Structures are given as C-alpha cells and as structure tokens.
Amino acid sequence: MKFGAPSMTVWLWLIPALIMFYRFAGKARDRTMKKFASGEALIEISRSVDIKKKTIKRRILIAAIFLIIFSLMRPQWGFKWQEVKRQGLDILIALDTSKSMLAEDVLPNRLDRARLAIKDLMKKLHGDRVGLIVFSGKAFLQCPLTLDYSGFMLSLDDVDVDSIPMGGTSISSAIYTAMGSYEGGKKKHKILILITDGEDLEGGIEKAIEAAKADGIDIYCVGIGDPEGELIPMTDNTGKRVFMKDMDGNVVKTRLEENILQRMAIETGGIYVRATGAQFGLDIIYDERLSLLEKQEFETKMEKRYTERYQVPLCIALFLLLIEMVIGDRRRERIEVRRKKDEG
C-alpha cells in the first residue's frame, strides 16, 4: 500500500485531541452535576443515561474521523502498467556569475534576485528538461539537461560569484557551452535563457550569435541592472564593506548594456526583457512564448499506475456516522418505565 497524499497525516492530531476533549468534558460534566445534586438524587439523574452507549458513540465517531483522514491520504493498492510519453522543451539557463552581479540595483543583489526568479520559473515547468550554465570569464555546465528538478535546484543553490575562477564576462562562452549541451540530435526548439547585465568583456559575441542562429538556438535575454550604473560592493580581508576598484584604484561602476542583448534576442528568434525588482521577466518569457511552443517527445516508458482506494475508508466512515446518529444514549428500561407512567 502507498499513499497519494501522505501530507494529510498532519490531521491525525485530531484523534488524540478528540479523545482528550471527551475525557475533560466528562470530568467537567461530573463536577457540574455534583454542584446541583448529590447522593441518591445524583444517582437517579444519572440513571437515565447509558454510559456504555455514550462510550460506543464516541468510539464510533473517533473511528469515523480517523477513516475520513485516512481517505484524504489517498490510500492506493493494486496497480497496472501504463505507457507514459514524456513531452516538453529543452531549456538551458545561462546565469552570469561575474562580480558585477553583486551590484544591489536590484535587491537583494543581481545574483540572488536571479536565483529567486529561476526558482519561481521552476514551478511553471511540467515535463520540460532544464539545465544550468554559469559563466563569467568562461562558462561551465553546472547542471546538464534533466527532468530532476530537485537536483537542478541543488545545483542552483551552489552558484555564487566564485563558481568560475576566471574573472570577466564572456557571453560568447555561455552560447558555445549551450550549443554543446543539447545532446540527442536535432531538436524542434533549443531554448537558451541568458540572464546577465550584458557587459561582455571578452569579445567574440558576434560570431557566437551567428553560430547560435546556425544551430537553431533561440536566445531569450533577461537584462538585469541599471543602465545608469551601480557600484559593486565587496568585503575586504577585515570584513569591512568596500566597493570594487580597478587596477588604477578607481571605483568600478557596472551598467546594464541592453543593446547587445536586444539584438541577440531579435536575431535568434527570442525576446528581450529587462528585469526589475517587482517583475523579473522569466514568467513573461515562459507565459508569452515558451508555453506556446510545440513540445517534443523525450522518452516513452512503462510506469506503474496505482489504483485509488480512498472510496473504501470513506464509505465505511459515512456508514459509521449513520450508526452513531441512530444509537441513543438513554437507558431503554428507563424510557419504558416513563412511558408506562404516562399511559397510567
């Protein structure tokens, strides 16, 4: 047996809570009755109530509630084999991890905001394979294309500005790395989502764009940062907050370079979105473009499909509730005596 909704076990606390309630309620009732009667009068009043029936009713109600919670857990037993076809898109996300991504023109900073947005995007994916490329002076495939979203998230959590030891920003290396990451022959759609401030310090981006077009890669660009420029906060050896400086001792300002990102997106068939604190842009890319693309088939395999059996405990619970309603809590002989007195 397995359960389709094991999280519903949290409601099992209702059972001991109900048992404790009945115990305290019973003691409170006894104390209240003793205030109004005592001795033979209390025995006479209590004689009309059948304690055994009341106990049975309570146990039936507790059992019914337990079975209702059990049914909400969706018990499953018995299965059949079913052919399952997996369809989706191949989506590679290239994330800039250069020092400029520490700028705080988008809070908490560019890199952390990008990671949060990628996690939000993951909630929209169903059957799409996703992979992660990190790049600064060069690029590295952090997570190959996969359907294991949990593994992808672990890879994403490991990303920081020290993921790539080589400084600088090379957008072209991210594109070339993506080209070598779409394994398995021709694809209908090769999606590359590029998240960067657009400062390409290594060059070669023109050839990379042409190569991406020839390889059929659609590049969707998310520009993050302020076109006016922002300082890059760092921490020195003493733990003091400072700003990044160049070799001449001048404070470095990082700016969002939108022109190259816009042209890259247009020429490859993607779109460009500027990220803001409120609207990062990945949801726009997915909702307006990616979700509308034709899915491709990744694999076909046989999977076990377990049979839902929640109806069984639910029907038993409803039957017990009906029984609980029918059972009275008065002594039958007491009722008969009272009826005869009324007739006499």
JOKA-V30318 format. One record per helix or strand of 3 or more residues. SS is the DSSP state (H for helix, E for strand). FROM is the first residue (numbers start at 0). TO is the last residue. Records with the same first field share a line. If there is no record, write none. Layout:
# JOKA-V30318
SS->FROM-TO  FROM-TO
This chain:
# JOKA-V30318
H->5-35  38-46  50-71  98-101  109-121  148-156  170-178  204-213  257-267  281-287  289-291  309-325  331-342
E->74-87  89-95  128-134  138-145  189-195  216-222  232-234  240-242  271-273  295-307
